[in-house]
Amino acid sequence: MSALKERKGSDLINEKSTKKSDEVLELMLPGASKDGLDLVKKLLCFNPTKRLTAEQALEHPYVREFRSKDAEINIGRVIPVLMKRLEKKE
């Protein structure tokens, strides 16, 4: 958990990131497929360096089932308004 500055924080996260968290997801999302649970787990990852990006999420097996690349619109550039908001947060 090198993304965390404090060792105590990373210890806590590692302690809570056990098989038990998988069981909690299964209880919260009854009937979800293994791929669906895997996607949610990877999107909710606390460590941003290990969390899925939007592009990675779109390639995940769960999304691949219903994704239609031909129907997607790609404007081919970054939207400036969003970039300004992100820059302010840094």
C-alpha positions in Angstrom: 0.0 0.0 0.0 2.7 2.4 -0.9 0.1 4.9 -2.1 -0.6 5.6 1.6 1.8 7.8 3.5 1.2 6.5 7.0 2.1 2.9 7.8 -0.8 2.6 10.3 -3.3 3.4 7.6 -1.9 0.8 5.2 -1.9 -1.8 8.0 -5.6 -1.1 8.6 -6.4 -1.4 4.9 -4.5 -4.6 4.6 -6.2 -6.0 7.6 -9.6 -5.2 6.2 -8.8 -6.5 2.7 -9.4 -10.1 3.5 -11.6 -12.8 2.1 -14.3 -11.4 4.4 -14.7 -8.4 2.1 -15.6 -10.8 -0.7 -18.3 -12.3 1.4 -19.7 -8.9 2.2 -19.9 -8.0 -1.5 -21.7 -11.3 -2.1 -24.3 -10.4 0.6 -24.7 -6.9 -0.8 -25.1 -8.1 -4.4 -27.1 -11.3 -4.1 -27.3 -13.2 -7.4 -24.3 -11.3 -8.9 -22.1 -13.3 -11.2 -18.5 -14.0 -10.3 -17.4 -11.6 -13.0 -19.8 -9.0 -11.7 -18.4 -9.3 -8.2 -14.9 -9.2 -9.5 -15.5 -6.0 -11.4 -17.1 -4.3 -8.4 -14.3 -5.4 -6.1 -11.7 -4.0 -8.6 -13.6 -0.7 -9.0 -13.9 -0.2 -5.2 -10.2 -0.9 -4.5 -9.0 1.7 -2.0 -5.5 2.0 -3.5 -5.8 4.1 -6.6 -2.7 2.5 -8.2 -4.5 -0.8 -8.1 -8.0 0.4 -8.9 -9.3 -0.2 -12.5 -9.3 2.7 -14.9 -12.3 3.3 -17.0 -10.5 1.8 -20.0 -9.6 -1.3 -18.0 -13.2 -1.6 -16.7 -14.5 -1.5 -20.2 -12.3 -4.5 -21.1 -13.4 -6.5 -18.0 -15.1 -9.8 -18.9 -18.3 -8.7 -17.1 -18.6 -5.6 -19.3 -17.4 -7.4 -22.4 -20.7 -9.4 -22.3 -22.8 -6.4 -23.3 -20.4 -3.8 -24.6 -20.7 -2.7 -28.2 -17.6 -0.9 -29.3 -19.2 0.0 -32.6 -21.9 2.0 -30.8 -19.5 4.0 -28.7 -18.7 7.6 -29.6 -15.1 8.7 -29.1 -14.5 12.4 -29.4 -10.7 11.8 -29.5 -9.8 14.5 -27.1 -10.0 15.4 -23.4 -12.9 17.6 -22.3 -11.4 20.8 -21.0 -14.0 21.5 -18.3 -13.2 18.2 -16.6 -9.5 18.8 -16.8 -9.9 22.2 -15.1 -11.8 20.6 -12.3 -9.2 17.9 -11.9 -6.4 20.5 -11.9 -8.1 22.5 -9.1 -8.2 19.4 -6.9 -4.4 18.8 -7.2 
